[in-house]
């Protein structure tokens, strides 16, 4: 295996992730998450950062990745992904901490609304310590790769007892140029109603924050839970890379 270039593991501005994420329109994102269960965070990464992150995929296995999953072997779809190892690349670790700080208040509001007693600490490190104390020790951020014909079945990223109810995916490839098809898809399963599907349009560098499992919805008879699943439609041409940032660790 070729040596892993250290320059690809970090961004020159990795120390500025709190500032960069703070500059996003969190008022709009919060409203979108409350009303529709997802929010687009535009141009979170530059084209150069996207290319560097996508390029990490070819460095299979340790020390960068802990596990490679071929989706077809497990009935997950077609395509593959790799889970990062600790220590995470600086860009992934920086974004994980910085994004959590903005999503944590929303997560606590959601749990309160649906009557769950679990609350999430202000610092991501404290939440990870909670996961590790419960035996959830394996990092969950991952890098996904799709080729023509690949897709990701609708699913939920639940890895143990401790689950943070929001996650983020960042598109690293340019639609229409690097690939066609491969749309990010969300479905909501509403009580006593048919499921609702939504395609979320993304450009390279855009992120989407969305519900991992369920979210609260205000109905005429009070608040109820709506279950969500996410996936990726069939890639028709080219190659598509995505980085997924999940805030809880796995057993």
C-alpha positions, -999 to 999 in steps of 0.1 A, spaced: 0 0 0 13 34 -9 22 59 19 -7 81 29 2 118 21 -1 137 53 -12 168 34 -45 151 25 -54 145 61 -61 181 71 -72 213 56 -51 245 59 -81 260 77 -89 231 99 -86 252 130 -114 275 117 -142 250 116 -161 266 145 -159 299 126 -169 285 93 -199 266 107 -210 296 128 -212 316 96 -240 293 82 -276 305 85 -285 284 115 -318 302 120 -330 289 85 -314 255 91 -331 251 125 -365 261 110 -359 236 81 -350 208 105 -381 215 127 -405 217 97 -391 191 73 -365 170 91 -335 181 70 -316 213 61 -291 220 34 -259 237 46 -245 252 14 -209 252 4 -195 239 37 -164 226 19 -145 240 -10 -138 222 -42 -102 216 -32 -113 202 2 -138 179 -15 -112 165 -39 -88 159 -11 -113 141 10 -126 120 -19 -90 111 -28 -86 94 6 -108 65 -5 -80 48 -24 -60 44 8 -79 13 19 -76 -1 54 -54 10 83 -43 34 95 -69 56 79 -99 33 78 -110 6 102 -135 -13 80 -146 -15 44 -182 -25 36 -193 -38 2 -231 -30 2 -242 -59 -20 -228 -85 4 -252 -72 31 -283 -63 10 -276 -26 16 -276 -17 -21 -246 -15 -45 -215 5 -39 -191 6 -9 -179 26 20 -151 28 46 -154 38 82 -126 61 94 -103 50 123 -94 71 152 -77 95 151 -100 110 125 -87 132 97 -86 168 110 -112 180 86 -136 152 97 -129 156 134 -131 194 132 -165 193 114 -178 167 137 -172 188 168 -182 221 152 -215 209 137 -225 191 169 -224 224 188 -251 238 165 -272 206 163 -271 198 200 -298 223 210 -321 210 183 -315 174 194 -325 183 230 -356 202 218 -367 171 198 -362 148 227 -382 171 250 -410 174 224 -415 136 222 -411 130 259 -377 114 259 -356 121 290 -322 119 273 -303 152 269 -270 158 251 -241 176 266 -228 209 250 -195 194 240 -192 166 216 -163 151 235 -186 146 265 -212 128 244 -185 105 229 -173 98 264 -209 87 272 -208 64 241 -175 49 251 -186 42 287 -214 22 272 -191 1 250 -197 21 218 -160 26 209 -158 24 171 -158 57 151 -187 60 127 -177 88 102 -174 72 68 -165 78 32 -188 64 5 -180 56 -31 -205 49 -59 -199 38 -95 -225 35 -124 -254 14 -113 -247 18 -76 -273 29 -50 -279 30 -13 -311 14 1 -332 34 25 -319 29 60 -311 44 94 -277 47 110 -283 33 145 -252 17 161 -261 12 197 -281 24 227 -267 59 226 -279 77 194 -276 113 185 -307 121 165 -291 142 137 -264 135 112 -247 152 83 -237 141 48 -214 162 25 -214 157 -12 -178 156 -25 -185 152 -62 -202 176 -87 -236 165 -101 -238 166 -139 -200 167 -142 -185 140 -120 -217 119 -120 -254 118 -130 -282 103 -110 -273 95 -74 -298 119 -57 -300 120 -19 -334 107 -9 -354 110 24 -386 93 33 -410 100 62 -433 73 75 -462 91 90 -487 74 113 -518 61 95 -506 78 63 -486 69 33 -449 76 33 -436 108 19 -404 109 -2 -382 139 -9 -352 143 -31 -327 168 -17 -307 187 -44 -270 191 -35 -240 206 -52 -204 196 -45 -194 209 -11 -230 212 1 -240 194 33 -274 181 44 -282 177 81 -311 153 87 -328 131 112 -312 98 120 -343 80 132 -373 101 140 -384 137 146 -413 154 164 -442 167 144 -470 189 158 -504 175 149 -540 185 158 -539 161 188 -504 170 200 -468 160 191 -461 127 175 -430 110 161 -423 107 124 -398 80 113 -373 89 86 -350 68 64 -324 80 39 -306 66 9 -292 74 -26 -308 67 -59 -291 49 -87 -259 65 -101 -263 66 -139 -228 76 -148 -195 87 -133 -183 83 -97 -199 98 -66 -182 104 -32 -198 114 0 -185 118 36 -210 110 63 -206 125 98 -224 105 124 -221 119 160 -225 87 180 -200 58 179 -207 22 174 -206 -10 195 
